[in-house]
């Protein structure tokens, strides 16, 4: 599917303008006009990026993030991510302090205990 990058860019700019108009006339947190304009920007951007790549073998430094539909799985995913981070770093919070370094110091010279 070959598109003219300039036409795709104009469609993207129009999508941004529509989003601005929808946002400025928002009728609540879940206004379908704003949601639709949001999706239109993502679609227009994807079309522009594809046309730009096909025509000039070039891309933009931007990325469209997809929202996850299932809110229930977010908590589970976060736990999995935490476990992966722990595996990657191989360190737990309690590993940050080596308690042997804080053994009671000799009280005779005025030093104090770390606890």
N, C-alpha and C positions, 0 to 999 in steps of 0.2 A: 504494500500500500504506500504509494508515493504522494507526499503532500508538499506544497510550497511552504518553506519555513516562514516566509513573510506573512502569508495568510494565517498560518498557525499562531504566529506571534500576535497578530491582530485579534484573533479569537481569544487568546490568553489575556490580553489587555482588557478586552470586553468583559471577560469573566471576572477579572479583578474589579472593574467598575460596577458590575452587577452585584458583586459581593458587598462592596461598599454601600451601595444603595439599599440592599437588603438589611445590612447591619444597622444602618442609620434609621431604618424604619422598623426595627425589630419589635415584635409583639409578644415578648416573653422569652424565657430561656430556651424553649424548644420550638422556636419559630421555623416552620418548614421552608420558608423562603430563604432563610440564612443557611439552613442545612443544605438545601439544593444548590445554592450559590457556592458553598464550600466544595461540594462534590464537583461542580462545574469547573472550578479552578483546577482541581486535581486532574480531571479528565483533559482539560485544555493544555495543561502543562505537559502531561504525558504525550499528547499529540505533537506539541511543539518540540519536545525533546527528541521524539522519534523522527520528525521531519528534519530537524537540524542535523541529526546523526546521519540520516540517509543522504542528505544533500552535501554535507561538508565533513562528515566523519568527526563531528564535534559534539560535545555535551556541555551542559551547564553545571555549576558547582552546587546545584540544589537537589533536594530529595523530597519526595512526597511520602509522608508517613501515613500508613493506614491505621485507623482506629480499630482496636479489638472490640468485637461485638459482645463477647462473653465476659461479663464482669466477675462471675464466680471463679473463673480459672485464673484471674489475675493474682489472687492471694497465693495460690499454689505455685504459679510461675515465679513469683517473687521469692518464695521459699527455695525453689529449685535454683534460682539465680544465686541466692545467698550461699547455698551449699557448693555451687560451682566456684564461687569466689573463694570460699574457704579452701576448696581443693586446689585452686590455682595458687593461692598465697600460702597455703599450708600453715596458717597461723590463726589462732583464736585470740579473743581479747585477753584471756588470762595468760596467754603466752607472751604478751607484750611486756610484762613485768616479771623478772626473775626474782622470786622471793628470797633466794639465797643471797642476793646482793644486799638485802635489807635485814640481815640478822642483827640482833641487838648489839649495839656497839658498847665498848667498855665505858661504864658510867663514871669511872674514876677521872677521866680527862674531860668531863663535861659534855660529851657527845650524847645525843639522844637516840632513842629507838625509832625506827621508821614506822612503827605501829602506834 
